[in-house]
Amino acid sequence: MSQLTTHVLDTALGKAAAGVPVVLSALVAGTWELVGSDVTDDDGRARSLGPSSVAVGTYRFAFDTASYFAATGQASFLPEVVVVFDVVDDSHYHVPVLLSPFGYTTYRGT
């Protein structure tokens, strides 16, 4: 499993958000560099976004919510959700997103 994982839940529909494309990037010398990408599974989880370990630094998950909302027939204010976070040690970082067509929230999970 990757050191960095995410989980997307559609709070408007009350279920996991399957089929959300996710891109993981690292900030290197002021530029975002691709680390990995995945699509959320039927449980809303992206399990294979990157390597088993990453260096300390700043990372971001970019979620293509436009394609997800189009596929589920929902009008949306949010074509993309971007979550930027710092990795400060070698522990597991799980970054869930609770998503609706007009807002989202995130936190560091376990």
C-alpha positions as a printed NumPy array, in Angstrom:
array([[  0.   ,   0.   ,   0.   ],
       [  1.112,   3.527,  -0.652],
       [  2.151,   5.755,   2.232],
       [ -0.39 ,   8.278,   0.867],
       [ -3.993,   7.178,   0.402],
       [ -7.362,   8.847,  -0.001],
       [-11.049,   8.024,   0.23 ],
       [-13.878,  10.021,  -1.369],
       [-17.41 ,   9.905,   0.009],
       [-20.321,  11.581,  -1.777],
       [-22.3  ,  13.156,   1.056],
       [-25.111,  14.245,  -1.288],
       [-25.782,  10.666,  -2.39 ],
       [-24.748,   9.079,   0.903],
       [-22.284,   6.613,  -0.603],
       [-18.715,   6.11 ,  -1.719],
       [-17.677,   8.138,  -4.759],
       [-16.479,   5.51 ,  -7.233],
       [-14.702,   6.522, -10.43 ],
       [-13.06 ,   9.77 ,  -9.279],
       [ -9.703,  10.293, -11.028],
       [ -7.015,  11.382,  -8.534],
       [ -3.533,  12.723,  -9.246],
       [ -0.803,  12.881,  -6.596],
       [  1.951,  15.46 ,  -7.067],
       [  4.965,  16.585,  -5.019],
       [  6.239,  20.146,  -4.754],
       [  9.886,  20.045,  -5.874],
       [ 11.856,  23.298,  -6.208],
       [  8.626,  25.281,  -6.636],
       [  7.147,  22.999,  -9.314],
       [  4.504,  20.278,  -8.984],
       [  5.852,  16.927, -10.173],
       [  3.667,  13.888, -10.83 ],
       [  4.064,  11.092,  -8.283],
       [  1.16 ,   8.873,  -9.312],
       [ -2.48 ,   8.633, -10.274],
       [ -5.418,   6.345,  -9.664],
       [ -9.208,   6.199,  -9.878],
       [-11.334,   5.582,  -6.81 ],
       [-12.745,   2.069,  -6.586],
       [-16.294,   0.987,  -5.652],
       [-15.478,   1.797,  -2.01 ],
       [-14.342,   5.324,  -2.982],
       [-10.694,   4.514,  -2.218],
       [ -7.592,   5.245,  -4.259],
       [ -5.177,   2.633,  -3.009],
       [ -2.325,   2.824,  -5.518],
       [ -1.428,   6.479,  -5.813],
       [  2.253,   6.331,  -5.215],
       [  5.217,   4.524,  -3.788],
       [  5.278,   2.701,  -0.478],
       [  7.205,   5.655,   0.972],
       [  7.731,   9.294,   0.061],
       [ 10.167,  11.94 ,   1.242],
       [  9.229,  14.633,   3.728],
       [  7.705,  17.518,   1.775],
       [  4.572,  19.128,   0.387],
       [  2.135,  17.055,  -1.67 ],
       [ -1.243,  17.519,  -3.281],
       [ -4.146,  15.379,  -4.327],
       [ -6.106,  16.755,  -7.31 ],
       [ -9.544,  15.175,  -7.709],
       [-11.307,  15.409, -11.093],
       [-14.752,  15.993,  -9.649],
       [-16.182,  17.307, -12.942],
       [-16.041,  13.865, -14.526],
       [-17.451,  12.242, -11.376],
       [-20.398,  14.639, -11.122],
       [-21.119,  14.291, -14.845],
       [-21.117,  10.493, -14.539],
       [-23.529,  10.633, -11.592],
       [-25.816,  13.219, -13.212],
       [-25.184,  15.893, -10.602],
       [-24.797,  19.597, -11.384],
       [-21.73 ,  20.89 ,  -9.575],
       [-19.954,  24.063,  -8.552],
       [-16.666,  22.166,  -8.132],
       [-14.933,  20.889, -11.289],
       [-11.815,  20.04 ,  -9.287],
       [-10.894,  19.633,  -5.638],
       [ -7.258,  20.142,  -4.665],
       [ -5.905,  19.234,  -1.246],
       [ -2.365,  20.328,  -0.387],
       [ -0.689,  18.829,   2.687],
       [  2.696,  18.333,   4.325],
       [  4.354,  14.993,   4.989],
       [  6.527,  15.441,   8.067],
       [  7.522,  11.846,   8.867],
       [  7.359,   8.294,   7.537],
       [  3.909,   7.421,   8.91 ],
       [  0.855,   6.619,   6.782],
       [ -1.105,   9.642,   5.552],
       [ -4.759,   9.037,   4.736],
       [ -6.578,  12.09 ,   3.369],
       [-10.341,  11.512,   3.085],
       [-12.6  ,  13.906,   1.179],
       [-16.275,  14.327,   1.98 ],
       [-17.72 ,  15.658,  -1.26 ],
       [-20.966,  17.269,  -2.349],
       [-21.753,  19.229,  -5.524],
       [-21.317,  22.563,  -3.699],
       [-18.654,  21.935,  -1.083],
       [-16.169,  19.541,   0.436],
       [-14.216,  18.917,   3.6  ],
       [-11.061,  16.993,   4.321],
       [ -8.963,  15.886,   7.276],
       [ -6.039,  13.661,   8.146],
       [ -7.493,  10.214,   8.736],
       [ -6.027,   6.904,   9.789]])
